[in-house]
């Protein structure tokens, strides 16, 4: 079990899951758990984009601020945001204040409202038909897969931004489209 750590609670987790209490809670309760629903998946898509270049811990700790700032990630509401909203968001210390990422969330909300199918149906269509074998170590966990590359390409074709293959794979991991808990992790089923 070289890629798991024994937590203070006696549970073995994926290496990153015991580094902070925030990570342990996220690991145990959310990461890799199948998720459906438009606002829920839109939130995760947006947070993964905000995480790009930053620590996921930063995003987790600002999550409630993001929810307040972006109308609980209701795409129809966010799609209506204008320049005054962008200015408000750029001044909000409860979120990551990055103009390009803020604009991407608004653009992506508009793209969601223009979809010809539900967002969860579109995203889940890229989940592998057959689950991959559980990774033995964290080194065996990919950053990109053919499915995440295809997802990114399709989302970009539909007008989404900040959705590269690595971001899409992180989304797939976070929402249970793939399960990358290592073999020794208590979450491994």
PLY file of the C-alpha trace (Angstrom):
ply
format ascii 1.0
element vertex 189
property float x
property float y
property float z
element edge 188
property int vertex1
property int vertex2
end_header
0.00 0.00 0.00
2.68 2.43 -1.04
0.19 4.96 -2.38
-2.22 5.12 0.51
-1.88 6.68 3.89
-3.37 5.53 7.14
-5.50 8.36 8.44
-5.90 9.30 12.07
-9.30 7.60 11.92
-7.72 4.28 10.93
-8.81 4.44 7.29
-6.50 4.01 4.35
-7.12 6.66 1.70
-5.65 7.68 -1.61
-2.41 9.54 -0.89
-3.88 13.02 -1.20
-6.92 12.19 0.96
-5.08 12.43 4.28
-3.14 15.61 3.69
-5.82 17.91 5.19
-9.21 17.50 6.85
-10.79 19.27 3.86
-9.29 16.73 1.48
-10.31 13.78 3.69
-13.94 14.94 3.76
-13.98 15.58 0.00
-12.29 12.25 -0.69
-14.63 10.29 1.57
-17.91 11.96 0.66
-17.67 13.24 -2.91
-14.72 12.30 -5.07
-15.62 9.44 -7.37
-19.27 9.35 -6.29
-21.59 9.38 -9.33
-23.18 12.81 -9.67
-26.12 13.90 -11.81
-28.11 17.10 -12.23
-27.52 20.25 -14.22
-26.53 22.69 -11.44
-24.44 20.03 -9.72
-22.48 19.11 -12.82
-22.23 22.72 -13.96
-20.75 23.60 -10.57
-18.15 20.87 -10.83
-17.28 21.86 -14.40
-16.81 25.47 -13.29
-14.80 24.60 -10.19
-12.49 22.33 -12.18
-11.90 25.22 -14.59
-11.18 27.59 -11.70
-8.76 25.04 -10.26
-6.61 25.09 -13.39
-3.18 26.26 -12.26
-4.19 26.36 -8.59
-4.50 23.97 -5.69
-7.80 22.08 -5.43
-7.67 22.92 -1.73
-7.97 26.62 -2.59
-11.13 25.87 -4.58
-12.62 23.63 -1.88
-12.12 26.29 0.75
-13.81 28.91 -1.44
-16.63 26.66 -2.60
-19.42 28.34 -0.63
-18.23 31.71 -1.90
-18.39 30.42 -5.46
-21.91 29.13 -4.88
-23.07 32.50 -3.58
-21.28 34.45 -6.29
-22.55 32.29 -9.16
-26.25 31.93 -8.21
-25.83 28.36 -6.91
-24.53 27.46 -10.37
-27.97 27.66 -11.98
-26.92 27.95 -15.64
-29.95 30.01 -16.71
-29.23 32.60 -14.00
-25.48 32.74 -14.67
-26.14 33.04 -18.43
-27.82 36.39 -17.71
-24.73 37.84 -15.99
-23.39 41.02 -17.58
-20.51 43.45 -17.11
-21.80 44.64 -13.71
-21.76 41.04 -12.52
-18.22 40.57 -13.83
-17.12 43.68 -11.92
-18.86 42.38 -8.78
-17.14 39.01 -9.13
-13.72 40.56 -9.71
-14.14 42.40 -6.40
-15.33 39.34 -4.44
-12.57 37.93 -2.19
-14.69 34.83 -1.51
-13.81 33.47 -4.97
-10.78 33.26 -7.24
-10.80 36.60 -9.04
-9.63 35.72 -12.51
-11.37 37.59 -15.33
-10.79 34.87 -17.95
-12.21 32.17 -15.68
-15.17 34.30 -14.62
-15.96 35.03 -18.26
-15.63 31.32 -19.03
-18.23 30.44 -16.39
-20.67 32.93 -17.92
-19.94 31.74 -21.45
-20.28 28.11 -20.37
-23.61 28.86 -18.68
-24.84 30.29 -21.97
-23.58 27.19 -23.77
-25.48 24.98 -21.30
-28.71 26.87 -22.00
-28.22 26.27 -25.73
-27.68 22.51 -25.47
-30.02 20.22 -27.37
-29.80 17.64 -24.57
-29.44 17.74 -20.77
-25.95 18.59 -19.55
-25.67 15.41 -17.49
-26.65 13.29 -20.49
-23.98 14.98 -22.61
-21.22 14.69 -20.00
-22.04 11.13 -18.96
-22.01 10.03 -22.61
-18.22 10.16 -22.34
-17.97 7.84 -19.34
-16.16 4.65 -20.33
-18.55 1.78 -21.07
-16.31 -0.59 -19.14
-14.64 0.63 -15.94
-10.86 0.61 -16.03
-9.06 -1.60 -13.53
-8.50 0.14 -10.23
-5.11 1.89 -10.21
-2.54 0.17 -8.02
-0.84 3.47 -7.15
-1.47 7.16 -7.70
1.27 7.03 -10.34
-1.08 4.79 -12.35
-3.81 7.43 -12.46
-3.85 9.19 -15.84
-4.23 12.94 -16.31
-5.88 12.58 -19.71
-7.73 9.77 -21.46
-9.23 9.33 -24.93
-12.66 9.89 -23.32
-11.64 13.15 -21.64
-10.06 14.33 -24.89
-13.30 13.55 -26.75
-15.34 15.32 -24.06
-13.16 18.43 -24.27
-13.40 18.48 -28.06
-17.20 18.19 -27.99
-17.63 20.81 -25.28
-15.43 23.25 -27.20
-17.42 22.53 -30.36
-20.52 23.53 -28.42
-19.02 26.84 -27.27
-17.53 25.93 -23.87
-14.15 27.32 -22.76
-11.59 26.31 -20.11
-12.48 22.67 -20.76
-9.28 20.99 -21.89
-8.71 17.22 -21.66
-7.05 17.44 -18.23
-9.89 19.53 -16.79
-12.41 17.14 -18.31
-10.63 14.15 -16.80
-10.61 15.80 -13.38
-14.35 16.38 -13.83
-14.81 12.72 -14.74
-12.95 11.67 -11.58
-14.79 14.10 -9.32
-18.24 13.10 -10.56
-17.79 9.33 -10.63
-17.65 8.91 -14.41
-14.40 7.13 -13.65
-13.27 5.77 -10.29
-9.60 6.34 -9.62
-9.51 5.41 -5.93
-6.39 3.26 -5.62
-6.73 -0.41 -4.80
-5.78 0.01 -1.13
-8.22 2.87 -0.47
-11.22 2.18 1.77
-13.44 3.71 -0.93
-12.37 1.04 -3.42
-15.36 -1.19 -3.98
0 1
1 2
2 3
3 4
4 5
5 6
6 7
7 8
8 9
9 10
10 11
11 12
12 13
13 14
14 15
15 16
16 17
17 18
18 19
19 20
20 21
21 22
22 23
23 24
24 25
25 26
26 27
27 28
28 29
29 30
30 31
31 32
32 33
33 34
34 35
35 36
36 37
37 38
38 39
39 40
40 41
41 42
42 43
43 44
44 45
45 46
46 47
47 48
48 49
49 50
50 51
51 52
52 53
53 54
54 55
55 56
56 57
57 58
58 59
59 60
60 61
61 62
62 63
63 64
64 65
65 66
66 67
67 68
68 69
69 70
70 71
71 72
72 73
73 74
74 75
75 76
76 77
77 78
78 79
79 80
80 81
81 82
82 83
83 84
84 85
85 86
86 87
87 88
88 89
89 90
90 91
91 92
92 93
93 94
94 95
95 96
96 97
97 98
98 99
99 100
100 101
101 102
102 103
103 104
104 105
105 106
106 107
107 108
108 109
109 110
110 111
111 112
112 113
113 114
114 115
115 116
116 117
117 118
118 119
119 120
120 121
121 122
122 123
123 124
124 125
125 126
126 127
127 128
128 129
129 130
130 131
131 132
132 133
133 134
134 135
135 136
136 137
137 138
138 139
139 140
140 141
141 142
142 143
143 144
144 145
145 146
146 147
147 148
148 149
149 150
150 151
151 152
152 153
153 154
154 155
155 156
156 157
157 158
158 159
159 160
160 161
161 162
162 163
163 164
164 165
165 166
166 167
167 168
168 169
169 170
170 171
171 172
172 173
173 174
174 175
175 176
176 177
177 178
178 179
179 180
180 181
181 182
182 183
183 184
184 185
185 186
186 187
187 188
